Amino acid sequence: MKRVFLYKEGEDYSAINIYENFTHIRAFHGCRTENLNSYYTEGITPLTKEWAYNQIQKTLETKKYISEERIISTLNQLWTDTNRVWFAVTKEEMVKRSGHYLLYGSELINSVLTQFHLRNELKKNGKPTIFVCDVPLDIMDYSFLENIIDSLKTKESLDHLSFPIYGTLSSDDIVSHEHPDSSKIYDPYPY
């Protein structure tokens, strides 16, 4: 049976044993998507180089002055195959400090388009989206989970914490989604 730890700012969790009492932790994944259905059928999957290339091509299809060779070269220079998906422990982290995922999407694609001074093109596709997820504790990186537990024991806020999983979060673990108001999302690149 699924037992989900739901963090609420200001609550005292110092005496709770996460491992004994819970199977999942409520967390939030931010992105900018045009295709919500893929998340509910395939889950939240790590970025692949092929998918990133296709998204870059789609975004730059009207920018004929940037050659395919230049796109491929830039993508290859910046690519790291991490096979990870990141989550924030609070929704506030997504909106107030990690807004670039909501406004621009993938960090890799953002970096590639920045090389061509075209980052703002990413705001033209998709909608800022926060997925509310119940992440199984057994797929979380142990050191990140321990960091969360240590913060709870010392009554530190989790408002600033994020963590990765390696591989895909099952669509069964996606609870819901929402589209935050773009004007309320922190933009680290306001230019």
SERO-4910 file (N, C-alpha, C, O; in steps of 0.05 Angstrom, whole numbers):
BEGIN
 pado doro    nc1    nc2    nc3   cac1   cac2   cac3    cc1    cc2    cc3    oc1    oc2    oc3
  Met    A     17    -24      0      0      0      0     18     25      0     38     26     14
  Lys    A     10     44    -16     25     69    -19     20     87      6     -3     93     13
  Arg    A     42     96     19     41    114     41     59    138     34     84    135     32
  Val    A     47    161     29     61    184     18     68    205     40     50    213     55
  Phe    A     93    212     41    101    234     59     95    260     45    106    266     23
  Leu    A     78    277     57     71    303     47     83    324     64     75    328     87
  Tyr    A    103    338     54    117    359     69    100    384     70     89    393     50
  Lys    A     98    395     95     84    421     99    103    439    114    112    431    136
  Glu    A    109    462    104    127    481    117    116    487    145     93    492    149
  Gly    A    135    487    164    128    494    192    120    470    210    119    473    234
  Glu    A    115    447    198    109    423    214    134    412    226    156    415    215
  Asp    A    132    398    248    155    385    261    155    356    253    138    340    261
  Tyr    A    176    348    238    179    321    229    203    307    242    211    286    234
  Ser    A    214    320    262    239    310    274    238    282    286    258    268    288
  Ala    A    214    273    294    211    247    307    201    225    287    198    202    295
  Ile    A    196    233    263    185    214    243    207    198    230    228    209    222
  Asn    A    203    172    228    222    154    213    211    151    185    192    136    180
  Ile    A    223    164    166    213    164    138    213    135    128    193    127    115
  Tyr    A    234    120    132    236     93    121    214     74    132    204     57    117
  Glu    A    207     77    157    187     59    169    159     67    163    141     50    162
  Asn    A    154     93    160    127    102    157    117    109    129     93    112    125
  Phe    A    135    110    110    127    119     83    140    102     61    162     91     65
  Thr    A    127    101     39    137     88     15    144    108     -7    160    101    -25
  His    A    132    132     -5    135    152    -26    139    180    -13    132    184     10
  Ile    A    149    198    -29    150    226    -20    137    243    -42    142    240    -66
  Arg    A    120    262    -34    107    280    -53    128    300    -62    143    312    -46
  Ala    A    130    302    -89    150    320   -101    139    332   -126    117    325   -135
  Phe    A    154    351   -138    144    366   -160    165    367   -182    188    371   -178
  His    A    155    363   -207    173    363   -230    163    386   -248    140    388   -255
  Gly    A    182    404   -255    175    427   -272    185    423   -301    207    413   -305
  Cys    A    169    432   -320    176    430   -348    159    450   -364    142    464   -353
  Arg    A    165    451   -389    148    467   -408    141    448   -430    157    440   -446
  Thr    A    116    439   -430    108    418   -449     85    426   -466     68    443   -460
  Glu    A     84    413   -489     62    416   -508     45    390   -507     23    390   -518
  Asn    A     56    369   -495     43    343   -496     39    331   -468     56    315   -459
  Leu    A     18    338   -454     13    327   -428      8    298   -429     16    283   -410
  Asn    A     -5    288   -450    -13    260   -451     11    241   -450      9    220   -438
  Ser    A     34    250   -461     57    232   -461     67    227   -432     77    205   -426
  Tyr    A     63    246   -414     71    242   -386     53    221   -373     62    205   -357
  Tyr    A     27    223   -379      8    205   -367      8    177   -379     -4    158   -368
  Thr    A     22    173   -402     24    147   -414     53    135   -410     56    111   -405
  Glu    A     73    152   -413    101    142   -412    115    148   -385    136    138   -380
  Gly    A    103    166   -369    116    174   -344    134    198   -349    134    210   -371
  Ile    A    150    204   -330    170    226   -333    196    213   -338    208    200   -321
  Thr    A    205    217   -363    229    203   -373    253    221   -375    250    245   -379
  Pro    A    277    210   -372    301    226   -376    303    235   -405    293    222   -424
  Leu    A    316    258   -409    320    269   -436    338    251   -452    358    241   -441
  Thr    A    332    247   -477    350    232   -495    361    252   -515    350    274   -520
  Lys    A    384    246   -526    397    264   -545    380    267   -570    378    289   -581
  Glu    A    368    246   -579    351    247   -603    327    265   -598    320    282   -615
  Trp    A    314    263   -575    291    280   -569    300    309   -567    286    327   -577
  Ala    A    322    314   -554    333    341   -551    338    353   -579    331    376   -584
  Tyr    A    351    338   -596    357    347   -623    331    354   -638    330    375   -651
  Asn    A    311    337   -637    286    342   -650    272    368   -640    261    383   -655
  Gln    A    273    372   -613    262    396   -602    277    421   -611    264    442   -616
  Ile    A    303    419   -612    319    442   -621    313    448   -650    309    471   -657
  Gln    A    312    427   -666    305    431   -695    278    444   -698    275    463   -714
  Lys    A    258    435   -683    231    446   -684    232    476   -676    219    492   -689
  Thr    A    246    482   -656    247    510   -646    262    528   -666    255    551   -669
  Leu    A    282    517   -680    298    533   -698    290    531   -727    304    540   -745
  Glu    A    267    518   -733    260    513   -761    257    539   -777    260    538   -802
  Thr    A    252    561   -765    250    587   -780    276    602   -780    279    623   -793
  Lys    A    296    591   -767    322    604   -765    342    590   -784    360    576   -774
  Lys    A    338    593   -809    353    578   -829    383    585   -829    399    570   -841
  Tyr    A    391    607   -817    419    615   -817    436    599   -798    460    601   -798
  Ile    A    423    582   -781    438    564   -763    439    537   -776    418    524   -779
  Ser    A    462    528   -784    465    503   -799    460    479   -780    464    480   -756
  Glu    A    452    457   -793    448    432   -778    474    423   -765    474    412   -743
  Glu    A    496    427   -779    523    419   -769    529    435   -743    539    424   -724
  Arg    A    522    460   -743    527    477   -719    509    468   -696    518    468   -673
  Ile    A    485    461   -702    466    452   -681    477    426   -669    479    423   -645
  Ile    A    484    407   -686    495    381   -677    520    384   -661    524    372   -640
  Ser    A    538    402   -671    563    406   -657    558    418   -629    571    409   -609
  Thr    A    541    437   -627    535    450   -601    522    430   -582    529    429   -559
  Leu    A    503    415   -593    490    394   -576    510    374   -566    509    366   -543
  Asn    A    528    365   -583    548    345   -575    567    356   -554    575    342   -536
  Gln    A    574    382   -556    591    394   -536    579    396   -509    592    393   -488
  Leu    A    552    401   -508    538    405   -483    526    380   -471    518    379   -448
  Trp    A    523    359   -487    509    334   -479    524    319   -457    548    314   -459
  Thr    A    509    312   -437    519    293   -417    496    273   -412    473    282   -406
  Asp    A    501    248   -415    480    228   -412    477    220   -383    491    202   -374
  Thr    A    460    233   -369    458    229   -340    436    209   -333    436    197   -312
  Asn    A    416    206   -351    394    188   -346    379    194   -320    370    177   -306
  Arg    A    378    221   -314    365    230   -290    341    247   -295    338    260   -316
  Val    A    323    247   -276    300    265   -276    300    279   -248    303    265   -228
  Trp    A    297    305   -248    298    320   -223    271    328   -212    252    333   -228
  Phe    A    269    329   -186    244    337   -172    251    356   -150    273    355   -138
  Ala    A    232    374   -144    235    392   -121    216    382    -99    196    370   -105
  Val    A    224    386    -74    208    377    -52    183    395    -48    163    386    -37
  Thr    A    185    420    -56    162    438    -54    156    451    -80    173    455    -97
  Lys    A    131    458    -83    122    472   -107    135    500   -108    141    511   -129
  Glu    A    139    512    -84    151    538    -83    179    539    -95    187    559   -107
  Glu    A    194    517    -91    221    515   -104    219    518   -134    235    532   -147
  Met    A    199    505   -146    195    506   -175    189    534   -184    200    544   -204
  Val    A    171    548   -170    161    574   -179    180    596   -171    185    615   -187
  Lys    A    191    595   -147    207    618   -137    237    617   -142    250    637   -141
  Arg    A    248    593   -147    277    591   -150    285    575   -175    307    579   -186
  Ser    A    269    557   -184    276    540   -207    257    545   -231    250    527   -245
  Gly    A    249    570   -234    230    577   -255    239    573   -283    223    571   -302
  His    A    266    570   -286    276    566   -314    266    541   -326    263    539   -351
  Tyr    A    260    520   -310    249    495   -322    221    500   -332    213    489   -353
  Leu    A    206    517   -318    178    522   -326    177    541   -350    160    538   -367
  Leu    A    195    561   -350    194    581   -371    208    572   -397    200    580   -419
  Tyr    A    230    557   -394    246    550   -417    248    520   -423    256    512   -444
  Gly    A    240    503   -404    241    474   -407    268    463   -401    281    472   -382
  Ser    A    276    443   -416    301    428   -411    325    447   -408    329    465   -424
  Glu    A    341    441   -388    366    456   -384    385    453   -408    399    472   -415
  Leu    A    386    429   -419    404    424   -442    395    441   -466    411    455   -478
  Ile    A    370    439   -473    360    454   -496    363    484   -491    370    499   -509
  Asn    A    358    493   -467    362    521   -459    391    529   -464    397    550   -476
  Ser    A    410    512   -456    438    518   -460    446    519   -489    461    536   -498
  Val    A    435    500   -505    441    500   -534    431    526   -547    446    539   -562
  Leu    A    406    533   -542    395    557   -554    408    582   -544    409    602   -558
  Thr    A    418    582   -520    433    605   -509    458    610   -526    466    633   -530
  Gln    A    470    589   -535    494    592   -552    488    607   -578    506    620   -590
  Phe    A    463    606   -587    454    620   -611    439    646   -604    428    659   -622
  His    A    439    654   -579    425    678   -569    395    676   -575    383    697   -583
  Leu    A    384    652   -572    356    648   -579    340    635   -557    320    622   -562
  Arg    A    349    638   -532    335    626   -509    306    633   -509    289    615   -503
  Asn    A    298    657   -514    270    666   -512    252    652   -532    228    652   -528
  Glu    A    263    639   -552    247    623   -571    233    601   -556    211    592   -564
  Leu    A    245    591   -534    234    569   -519    208    577   -505    191    559   -499
  Lys    A    204    602   -500    179    611   -487    155    610   -507    132    614   -498
  Lys    A    160    606   -532    139    605   -552    125    578   -555    104    576   -566
  Asn    A    137    557   -543    127    530   -546    118    520   -519    132    523   -499
  Gly    A     95    506   -518     86    493   -494     76    512   -472     74    536   -476
  Lys    A     71    500   -449     60    515   -426     77    507   -402     85    484   -399
  Pro    A     82    527   -384     95    520   -359     78    500   -344     54    504   -341
  Thr    A     90    478   -335     75    456   -323     90    445   -299    114    441   -300
  Ile    A     75    442   -277     86    429   -254     70    403   -250     45    402   -248
  Phe    A     85    381   -250     73    355   -244     76    349   -215     97    350   -203
  Val    A     53    342   -202     53    333   -174     57    303   -175     41    289   -187
  Cys    A     78    294   -161     85    265   -163     89    253   -135     96    267   -116
  Asp    A     84    227   -134     91    212   -110    115    194   -118    111    173   -130
  Val    A    138    202   -110    163    189   -118    169    166    -98    171    171    -74
  Pro    A    172    141   -108    178    119    -90    206    124    -77    225    131    -90
  Leu    A    207    119    -51    232    123    -37    254    104    -47    278    111    -47
  Asp    A    246     81    -56    266     61    -65    279     67    -92    297     53   -100
  Ile    A    270     88   -106    283     96   -131    299    122   -127    312    131   -146
  Met    A    297    133   -104    312    158    -98    341    153    -93    348    132    -81
  Asp    A    358    171   -100    386    170    -93    389    172    -63    378    190    -51
  Tyr    A    402    152    -51    404    150    -22    415    175     -9    404    184     12
  Ser    A    436    187    -20    448    211     -7    429    235     -7    429    251     11
  Phe    A    413    237    -28    393    259    -29    371    254     -9    362    273      4
  Leu    A    362    229     -7    341    222     13    352    227     41    337    238     58
  Glu    A    376    220     47    388    225     73    390    255     79    386    263    102
  Asn    A    396    271     59    397    300     62    369    310     70    367    328     87
  Ile    A    348    300     58    321    308     65    315    300     93    304    316    109
  Ile    A    322    275    101    317    266    128    332    282    149    321    289    169
  Asp    A    357    288    143    373    305    161    361    332    165    360    343    187
  Ser    A    351    344    143    338    370    145    312    369    162    307    387    177
  Leu    A    298    347    159    273    344    175    280    341    205    267    353    222
  Lys    A    301    326    211    309    322    239    318    348    252    313    353    276
  Thr    A    331    366    237    340    391    248    320    414    244    326    437    249
  Lys    A    297    406    234    274    425    230    281    447    210    270    469    211
  Glu    A    299    441    191    305    459    169    283    458    149    270    437    145
  Ser    A    278    480    135    259    480    113    269    463     90    293    462     85
  Leu    A    250    450     77    257    434     53    252    450     27    253    440      5
  Asp    A    245    476     31    237    493      9    259    496    -12    252    503    -35
  His    A    283    490     -6    306    493    -25    317    467    -35    336    467    -51
  Leu    A    305    444    -28    316    418    -35    304    406    -60    280    408    -65
  Ser    A    322    395    -76    313    379   -100    329    354   -100    350    351    -86
  Phe    A    320    335   -116    334    309   -117    329    296   -144    308    301   -157
  Pro    A    347    278   -153    343    264   -178    334    235   -173    337    224   -151
  Ile    A    322    224   -194    319    195   -195    334    187   -221    336    203   -239
  Tyr    A    343    162   -222    356    152   -246    335    135   -261    325    116   -250
  Gly    A    330    143   -285    310    129   -301    283    143   -300    282    167   -295
  Thr    A    262    129   -306    235    140   -309    219    138   -284    219    118   -270
  Leu    A    203    159   -279    182    158   -259    157    148   -273    148    160   -292
  Ser    A    146    127   -263    122    114   -275     99    134   -276     96    151   -259
  Ser    A     83    132   -297     59    149   -299     40    144   -276     24    161   -269
  Asp    A     41    120   -264     25    114   -241     31    131   -217     15    134   -199
  Asp    A     55    143   -217     64    160   -194     59    190   -199     67    206   -183
  Ile    A     47    196   -222     39    224   -227     11    228   -216     -8    214   -225
  Val    A      8    246   -198    -17    251   -184    -34    271   -200    -58    266   -205
  Ser    A    -22    292   -209    -37    313   -224    -16    332   -236      8    328   -235
  His    A    -27    353   -249     -9    374   -259    -24    401   -257    -48    402   -253
  Glu    A     -9    422   -260    -20    449   -260     -3    467   -278     21    461   -283
  His    A    -15    488   -287     -1    508   -303      1    534   -288    -19    549   -287
  Pro    A     24    539   -275     25    564   -259     26    589   -278     33    587   -301
  Asp    A     17    611   -267     16    636   -281     45    645   -287     62    648   -269
  Ser    A     52    648   -313     79    655   -321     89    680   -308    113    683   -303
  Ser    A     71    699   -303     80    725   -291     89    722   -262    102    740   -251
  Lys    A     83    699   -249     91    694   -221    115    676   -219    123    669   -196
  Ile    A    126    667   -241    148    649   -241    174    664   -242    178    683   -258
  Tyr    A    193    657   -225    219    670   -224    234    664   -250    237    641   -258
  Asp    A    244    685   -263    259    682   -288    288    690   -283    293    714   -279
  Pro    A    307    671   -282    334    679   -277    348    692   -301    370    703   -299
  Tyr    A    334    692   -324    345    704   -348    325    725   -359    313    721   -380
  Pro    A    320    747   -345    300    766   -353    306    783   -377    290    800   -385
  Tyr    A    330    780   -389    337    796   -412    329    784   -438    335    796   -459
***
